[in-house]
Amino acid sequence: MPKSNLDLINDCDSFPYDTFPSQQSAFTGYYTFLLPNDARPHGLLTSATVQSMPWTSDFRIDHSTKTVHLLPASHNPADLASSCTSALSNLITKAIQTNTFPILHGKHSEPYPILGAPKGPISIERFARSLFGLTARGAHLTVYTRTVHGLSIWVPRRSPTLFTYPHCLDTTVAGGVTTGEDPFTCIVREAAEEASLPEELVRTHARSCGVLSYMGLRDEARGGGGGEQGLVTPDLIYVFDLEVGEEVRLEPGDDEVEAFYLWDVETVRRGLAEGGFKTNSAVVMVDFLMRHGVVRPETEGDYVEIAMRMHRRLPFPVSARQVL
């Protein structure tokens, strides 16, 4: 059965809506992750993750309150962020060495910031962030052109060898925003690596179009993604558009993309309805189609709900001073 636009949102924003930080009972089955000197929850861990994790002395697990506390290895505020990053790094190294979690791929990955950390930047490896249910930042660029036949969009197919969502359709260019990097810099980097787009073209003509937010559950029934199931995946996706002329051709710049296709709107919509897109890329595409007047309130009965669900208020801080 074809997927509706709302089905695509449900596949991505799949965590129940009756959960708030002040209602810990609503987090049944999960442990909240706490940073030193901060009462705000920063993530959720499954009971299975807590039981399997090779915890070090830098962490205190309280099974009665279902909390995981990262302990301050240093009481000097100036060293707190670096000591927390070091504690997380040591833990993930141990988990990799013991081959505890398939999602770690048995290797290290680039650092992602823990958003909202109150005492400076604290980082955790990309592959490990979903084990802690931490909010990640991504940046997606949709490249399109206008032809005599109307709007056409550049759509890549992911490599069949990728660990997550192999051979699925994707946003034109997308990547995770690493520690110390801003979303636009991420887009410039990924555009060169994935689509062979010149830096000057992207810097000059790409435009910011807002941020999407959702909170998902890693679940094979919703497209999977590989690795452990039941993990909480809150995300912020910064979206960008780039209009190019018909003379611009996109070519894979690395081994993550199998091929690029220049598709008209109806072909893209068929790909969405068939469930061919990576789950969060489908949401980015629905947002693009809404912003460009392809999906309209007079023809989409779930228009308002779709718009709201793509901008979810997350139950975790995204800035150091945010009050939940």
C-alpha positions in Angstrom: 0.0 0.0 0.0 1.4 3.4 -0.9 2.7 5.5 1.9 1.0 8.9 2.6 3.0 12.0 3.5 1.8 11.5 7.1 3.0 7.8 7.0 6.5 9.1 6.1 6.5 11.5 9.1 5.3 8.7 11.4 8.2 6.5 10.2 10.6 9.1 11.4 8.9 10.9 14.3 7.9 7.6 16.0 8.6 8.2 19.7 5.4 8.5 21.8 4.2 12.1 22.4 3.2 11.6 26.1 6.7 11.8 27.4 8.2 14.9 29.1 11.2 15.4 31.3 9.1 16.2 34.3 7.2 12.9 33.9 9.9 10.3 34.5 7.3 7.5 34.7 6.6 8.2 31.0 10.1 7.0 30.3 9.2 3.5 31.4 11.8 1.1 30.1 14.5 3.8 29.6 17.2 5.2 31.8 17.8 9.0 31.6 21.4 10.2 31.0 22.6 13.0 33.2 25.7 15.2 33.0 27.5 16.5 36.0 25.8 19.4 37.9 22.9 19.4 35.5 19.4 18.0 36.5 18.1 18.1 32.9 18.0 14.8 31.0 20.2 14.8 27.9 19.3 11.4 26.6 17.6 8.0 27.0 19.2 4.6 27.2 17.3 1.3 26.8 17.5 -1.2 29.7 19.4 -3.6 27.3 22.0 -0.9 26.6 22.5 -0.3 30.3 22.9 -4.0 31.1 25.4 -4.6 28.2 27.5 -1.4 28.5 31.0 -2.1 30.0 30.6 0.8 32.4 33.7 2.4 33.9 34.1 4.1 37.3 33.3 7.4 35.6 29.6 6.5 35.6 27.1 5.8 38.3 24.1 3.7 37.5 21.0 4.0 39.7 18.5 1.3 38.9 16.0 2.6 41.4 15.6 5.9 39.7 16.6 4.6 36.3 19.4 7.1 35.8 22.9 7.0 34.4 25.1 9.8 35.8 28.4 10.9 34.2 30.5 11.7 37.2 32.8 14.8 37.3 36.4 13.4 37.1 37.5 17.0 37.7 36.0 19.5 40.1 37.7 22.3 38.2 35.0 23.9 36.1 37.6 24.7 33.4 38.4 21.0 33.0 34.9 19.6 33.4 34.0 19.4 29.7 37.3 17.8 28.7 37.1 15.3 31.5 33.6 14.3 30.5 34.6 13.9 26.9 37.6 11.8 28.0 35.3 9.6 30.2 32.9 8.9 27.3 35.8 8.2 25.0 37.3 5.7 27.4 33.9 4.0 27.7 33.3 3.7 24.0 36.9 2.4 23.4 36.1 -0.3 25.9 32.8 -1.1 24.2 34.6 -1.4 20.9 37.3 -3.6 22.3 34.7 -6.0 23.8 32.6 -5.9 20.6 29.5 -5.1 22.7 27.3 -3.2 20.2 27.0 -3.9 16.5 26.0 -0.2 16.0 29.6 0.8 16.8 30.8 -1.1 13.7 33.8 -2.2 15.7 35.6 1.1 15.1 35.8 4.7 16.2 33.9 7.6 14.5 34.0 11.4 14.4 33.0 13.4 17.5 29.5 14.8 17.9 28.7 17.5 20.5 26.2 16.8 23.3 23.8 19.7 22.8 23.0 21.8 25.8 26.0 20.8 27.9 26.3 23.5 30.6 30.0 23.6 31.1 31.5 23.8 27.6 31.6 21.4 24.7 31.3 17.7 25.6 31.7 15.2 22.7 30.7 11.6 22.1 31.5 9.5 19.0 28.9 9.5 16.3 28.2 5.8 16.3 27.7 5.8 20.0 25.3 8.8 20.4 22.1 6.7 19.7 23.1 4.2 22.4 22.7 7.2 24.8 19.6 8.6 23.0 21.4 11.9 22.5 20.2 14.6 20.1 22.2 14.8 16.9 22.5 17.6 14.4 22.4 16.9 10.6 22.5 19.1 7.6 20.6 18.3 4.4 20.9 20.1 1.0 18.3 19.6 -1.7 19.6 20.5 -5.2 17.1 21.3 -7.9 16.7 22.8 -11.3 13.9 24.3 -13.3 13.3 23.0 -16.8 10.7 23.6 -19.4 8.8 20.7 -17.9 8.9 22.2 -14.4 10.8 21.5 -11.2 13.3 18.6 -11.2 15.3 17.4 -8.1 18.6 15.7 -7.9 18.1 12.4 -6.0 21.0 10.0 -5.0 20.8 6.3 -4.4 22.9 5.2 -1.4 25.6 2.6 -1.9 24.5 -1.0 -1.3 27.5 -1.4 0.9 26.5 1.2 3.5 25.8 -0.1 7.1 22.7 2.0 7.4 19.9 2.2 4.8 21.8 0.6 2.0 20.6 1.2 -1.6 17.9 3.7 -0.3 17.1 7.0 -2.0 18.4 10.0 -0.1 18.6 13.8 0.1 20.9 15.2 -2.5 23.6 15.9 0.0 23.5 15.2 3.7 25.8 14.7 6.7 26.2 14.9 10.4 27.4 18.1 12.0 30.5 17.3 14.0 31.9 19.0 17.1 33.1 22.5 16.3 31.4 22.6 12.9 28.4 24.7 11.9 25.7 23.3 9.6 26.6 25.3 6.6 30.2 24.3 6.8 29.0 20.7 6.9 27.0 21.2 3.8 29.9 22.7 1.9 32.1 19.8 2.9 29.6 17.1 2.1 28.6 18.7 -1.2 32.2 18.4 -2.4 32.6 14.8 -1.0 29.3 13.3 -2.1 28.3 15.2 -5.2 31.4 16.8 -6.6 29.9 20.3 -6.3 32.3 23.2 -6.3 32.7 25.0 -3.0 32.2 28.4 -4.6 28.9 27.4 -6.1 27.6 26.0 -2.8 28.8 29.0 -0.7 27.4 31.5 -3.1 24.0 30.0 -3.9 22.9 27.6 -1.2 20.4 29.1 1.2 19.3 28.2 4.6 15.6 27.1 4.9 15.2 26.3 8.6 15.5 23.4 10.9 13.4 20.2 11.3 13.1 18.3 14.5 11.8 14.8 15.3 12.3 12.0 17.8 12.4 8.5 16.5 12.9 4.8 17.5 15.3 2.6 15.8 12.9 -0.1 14.5 13.2 -2.5 11.6 9.5 -2.2 10.9 10.1 1.5 10.1 13.0 1.0 7.8 15.6 -0.2 10.3 19.0 1.4 9.8 21.1 -1.5 11.2 22.3 -2.3 14.7 20.4 -2.4 18.0 16.7 -1.8 18.0 14.6 0.3 20.3 17.2 3.1 20.6 15.9 6.7 20.9 17.0 9.0 18.1 16.2 12.7 18.6 17.5 14.8 15.7 17.8 18.4 14.5 18.0 18.6 10.7 19.2 21.9 9.2 17.8 22.2 5.7 19.3 24.0 2.7 18.2 24.5 -0.9 20.4 25.0 -3.9 19.0 25.9 -7.3 21.3 25.1 -10.2 21.1 25.5 -14.0 20.4 22.6 -16.3 24.1 22.5 -17.3 25.1 21.4 -13.7 25.6 17.7 -13.4 26.1 15.8 -10.1 28.5 12.9 -9.9 29.4 10.7 -6.9 32.5 12.0 -5.3 32.9 9.1 -2.8 31.8 5.5 -2.3 28.7 6.4 -0.3 26.6 7.3 -3.4 25.8 4.7 -6.1 24.3 7.2 -8.6 22.5 10.5 -9.0 19.2 10.9 -10.8 17.5 14.1 -12.0 13.8 13.4 -11.3 10.7 15.4 -11.9 8.3 15.9 -9.0 6.0 13.1 -9.8 8.9 10.6 -10.0 10.1 11.8 -6.6 6.6 11.5 -5.1 6.4 7.9 -6.4 9.7 7.2 -4.7 8.3 8.6 -1.4 5.0 6.6 -1.7 6.9 3.4 -2.4 9.0 3.9 0.8 12.2 4.1 -1.2 13.8 7.0 0.7 15.8 6.8 3.9 13.4 7.8 6.6 14.7 11.2 7.6 15.4 12.1 4.0 11.8 11.4 3.2 10.8 14.0 5.8 13.3 16.5 4.3 11.8 15.9 0.9 8.2 16.4 2.2 9.3 19.7 3.8 10.9 20.7 0.4 7.7 19.9 -1.5 5.6 21.9 1.0 7.9 24.9 0.9 7.8 24.9 -2.9 4.1 24.6 -3.1 3.9 21.1 -4.5 2.2 19.7 -1.3 -0.6 22.2 -0.6 -3.2 22.5 2.2 -6.1 22.3 -0.2 -4.9 18.9 -1.5 -3.2 17.4 1.6 -5.7 16.6 4.3 -3.0 16.2 7.0 -1.1 19.3 6.0 -1.2 21.0 9.5 -0.3 17.8 11.4 2.6 17.1 9.0 3.9 20.7 9.5 3.8 20.4 13.3 5.3 17.0 13.4 8.3 18.1 11.5 9.0 20.7 14.2 8.8 18.7 17.4 9.8 20.2 20.7 12.4 17.8 22.0 12.5 16.8 25.7 16.2 17.4 25.9 18.1 20.7 25.9 19.6 22.1 22.7 21.4 25.0 24.4 23.3 25.4 27.7 20.7 27.8 29.2 17.5 26.2 28.0 15.0 25.4 30.8 12.9 22.3 30.2 
